[in-house]
């Protein structure tokens, strides 16, 4: 018996858990419909760390990030396909832990990410929309020292 496996489009993304001096964590809104940690696709010539810093800045306006450690990588399917004929997208997501001195208003640059907020560590998992994002965040919570 043979099973048909659809073509899967694999992508690589990087982002971060960003903590400010008040111990709050950065969470971003995607297209006005879901919440996630700031992250995005790696561009040609970028490494994971460069991608993470660029995406965090684009999605929140926060720069001047201090790397603490690499938290890990997990994989999940993209949540909201733009059109019905898209191939399934399997995202491989690498997340770093960063500290920032930024405490003020967040100003996303990327129009696809209309809102960003600072959230208490204990409230982050409840806000994250994708179950795999929640699962990953809960698995690394003990590494986040505020």
C-alpha positions as CSV (number, residue, x, y, z in Angstrom):
1,X,0.0,0.0,0.0
2,X,1.4,3.4,-1.0
3,X,0.6,6.7,0.7
4,X,0.7,10.0,-1.1
5,X,2.9,12.5,0.7
6,X,2.3,16.1,-0.5
7,X,5.3,18.2,-1.2
8,X,6.3,20.1,1.9
9,X,8.0,23.5,1.7
10,X,10.6,23.7,4.5
11,X,11.7,27.1,5.8
12,X,14.1,28.3,8.4
13,X,13.3,31.1,10.8
14,X,14.9,32.7,13.8
15,X,13.7,34.9,16.6
16,X,13.8,35.5,20.3
17,X,12.6,35.7,23.8
18,X,13.4,39.4,24.6
19,X,13.4,40.5,28.2
20,X,13.4,44.1,29.3
21,X,14.7,45.6,32.6
22,X,11.2,45.2,34.2
23,X,11.3,41.5,33.5
24,X,8.7,41.7,30.8
25,X,8.8,39.6,27.6
26,X,8.2,40.8,24.0
27,X,5.2,39.3,22.2
28,X,4.1,40.3,18.7
29,X,0.9,40.2,16.7
30,X,0.9,38.7,13.2
31,X,-1.5,40.1,10.6
32,X,-3.9,41.1,13.4
33,X,-5.0,37.5,14.0
34,X,-2.4,35.6,16.0
35,X,0.3,36.2,18.7
36,X,3.8,34.8,18.7
37,X,7.4,35.5,19.8
38,X,9.1,37.8,17.3
39,X,10.7,35.7,14.6
40,X,10.9,35.4,10.8
41,X,12.5,33.8,7.8
42,X,16.2,33.7,7.3
43,X,17.4,35.7,4.3
44,X,20.2,34.7,2.0
45,X,23.6,35.3,3.6
46,X,22.2,35.7,7.1
47,X,23.0,33.4,10.0
48,X,20.4,32.6,12.7
49,X,21.5,35.3,15.1
50,X,21.4,38.0,12.4
51,X,18.0,36.9,11.4
52,X,16.7,36.9,15.0
53,X,18.0,40.5,15.6
54,X,16.6,41.8,12.3
55,X,13.2,40.2,12.8
56,X,12.8,41.4,16.4
57,X,13.6,45.0,15.3
58,X,11.2,44.8,12.3
59,X,8.4,43.4,14.4
60,X,8.7,45.6,17.5
61,X,11.2,48.4,16.9
62,X,13.5,47.0,19.6
63,X,17.2,47.0,18.8
64,X,20.3,47.0,20.9
65,X,19.8,43.4,21.9
66,X,22.2,41.6,24.2
67,X,22.5,37.8,23.5
68,X,22.1,35.7,26.6
69,X,21.9,32.2,25.1
70,X,20.5,30.0,22.3
71,X,17.3,28.5,23.7
72,X,16.8,25.8,21.0
73,X,15.0,24.9,17.8
74,X,11.6,23.4,17.2
75,X,9.5,22.7,14.1
76,X,5.9,23.4,13.3
77,X,3.6,23.9,10.3
78,X,2.6,27.4,9.3
79,X,-0.7,28.4,10.8
80,X,-2.5,30.5,8.2
81,X,-1.9,29.7,4.6
82,X,-2.3,32.8,2.4
83,X,-4.1,30.8,-0.3
84,X,-5.5,27.4,-0.7
85,X,-2.9,26.3,-3.3
86,X,0.1,26.9,-1.1
87,X,2.2,23.9,-0.3
88,X,2.3,23.0,3.4
89,X,5.1,25.0,5.1
90,X,7.2,23.3,7.7
91,X,9.0,26.0,9.7
92,X,12.2,25.2,11.6
93,X,12.4,27.9,14.2
94,X,15.5,28.8,16.3
95,X,14.9,31.0,19.3
96,X,17.5,32.9,21.3
97,X,17.2,34.6,24.7
98,X,18.0,38.4,24.6
99,X,18.1,41.2,27.1
100,X,17.3,44.8,26.1
101,X,17.3,48.1,27.9
102,X,14.2,49.1,26.0
103,X,11.1,49.7,28.2
104,X,9.1,52.2,26.3
105,X,6.5,52.1,23.5
106,X,6.9,49.4,20.9
107,X,6.9,50.6,17.3
108,X,6.7,47.7,14.7
109,X,8.2,48.5,11.4
110,X,6.7,45.5,9.5
111,X,3.1,46.2,8.4
112,X,2.3,42.5,8.8
113,X,3.0,42.8,12.5
114,X,0.7,45.6,13.6
115,X,1.2,45.3,17.3
116,X,3.8,44.3,19.9
117,X,3.5,44.2,23.7
118,X,5.5,43.7,26.8
119,X,3.9,40.8,28.8
120,X,4.7,39.2,32.2
121,X,6.6,35.9,31.8
122,X,3.7,34.0,33.5
123,X,1.2,35.3,30.9
124,X,3.2,34.7,27.7
125,X,2.2,31.0,27.1
126,X,-1.6,31.9,27.4
127,X,-1.2,34.7,24.8
128,X,0.7,32.6,22.2
129,X,-1.7,31.3,19.5
130,X,0.1,28.3,18.0
131,X,0.1,25.2,20.3
132,X,3.8,24.4,19.3
133,X,4.8,28.0,20.2
134,X,3.2,27.5,23.6
135,X,4.8,24.1,24.1
136,X,8.3,25.4,23.2
137,X,7.9,28.5,25.5
138,X,6.8,26.4,28.4
139,X,9.7,24.0,27.9
140,X,12.3,26.8,28.1
141,X,10.6,29.0,30.9
142,X,13.1,27.8,33.5
143,X,16.0,29.2,31.4
144,X,14.4,32.7,31.3
145,X,15.8,34.5,34.3
146,X,14.3,37.9,34.7
